Amino acid sequence: MDTTNPFTEVISSDPMTPSALERVERAAIDVQISTAKRFPRSLELAKRRMMDMVCLDQATAQSCFYTLRRKEAGGQVKLIQGMSVRLAEIASVCYGNLHAVSREVENDGRFITAQAVAHDLENNVRIGIEVKRRITNKQGQTFSDDMQVVTGNAACSIALRNAVFRVVPVALMKPVYEAAKACAVGDQKTLGDRRRKAIETFEKLGVTRARIFHTLGVQGEQDITLQHLEILIGMHTAIKDGEQTLEEAFPQPNEETPPAPTVPPEAAATEVNKPAASTAATTAAETPQMQLAALIISYGGNYDTFAAWAEASGHCSNALALPGFEALPTDVCKRLLRAKKGLAAQFGALKGTGDTLPM
């Protein structure tokens, strides 16, 4: 070692001695934690800021949820809906006192592995997530360098989203998520214009109307309901975020029987039944549960607001314990659907009319 050089660093042989970089990182984390303790978050303020941000405009609301179409080995088709990368970004900013980072950690020629860590500095909760994304096609050919970069970026974003939503409570995010969907989908008054724009958007991407109608299980544009529109918006987000390809979302009409047009209200997979023919039984989108869900959303409500009201009014004593509209008893849904004006009055669409639901 050259002792005449003042810039020569003395490196300890003890493996337990922290390096200069480690000491700097530890000091930075200590400062972040102490700051978080001095300025604790307000969950009420965080929720209000999230609500304001997701409903800032239609484009923002549409980017907050995704819909994935999955065909399993047995031929069954599932639709999976959940909170998107964009909603995770909004949650990170509004929740506060949160440190989150993601990076690509491995590329073995077949898969890219991305790792993300989210650290709640105030509660000292730290969650790490890894996500793998394939970089070979069906023929086993490796993606080009540019496509590998794109796939790696998508894997990092997805890993970051999963880590953030393991730290930010679902109870806080659920009403924000439902508000985003309601704002994105709209109501019966805006349905015609929004479904036309949705179809045009996919046509510009090269998806024919026949493939769109096949995927939704409808005969034409006029058959597309609010639930179908929610599927299309979520699929567009999934494609933009790199979670699904156009071919996976919209198979050719001759590839398989189309699934029933329904979306699970929770961020979990729900099996989709296939209609056997045009005279098939009523689909999930036409069930009383889904009709009631569409009605409440069109009035500006969501399941949380509905469940709180249903329990308080005695219409469903365990509504808050249920996961969503799909779990409501059929007789309760039918009874409430017969009192649409009363529902509208309760949820603000017909304020001042004096209509009330029978108690």
Secondary structure, 3 states (H helix, E strand, C coil): CCCCCCCCCCCCCCCCCCCHHHHHHHHHHHHHHHHHHHCCCCHHHHHHHHHHHHCCCHHHHHCCEEEEEEECCCCCEEEEEEECHHHHHHHHHHHCCEEEEEEEEEECCCEEEEEEEEEECCCCEEEEEEEEEECECCCCCECCHHHHHHHHHHHHHHHHHHHHHHHCCHHHHHHHHHHHHHHHHCCHHHHHHHHHHHHHHHHHCCCCHHHHHHHHCCCCHHHCCHHHHHHHHHHHHHHHCCCCCHHHHCCCCCCCCCCCCCCCCCCCEEEECCCCCCCCCCCHHHCHHHHHHHHHHHCCCCHHHHHHHHHHHCCCCCHHHCCCHHHCCHHHHHHHHCCHHHHHHHCCCCCCCCCCCCC
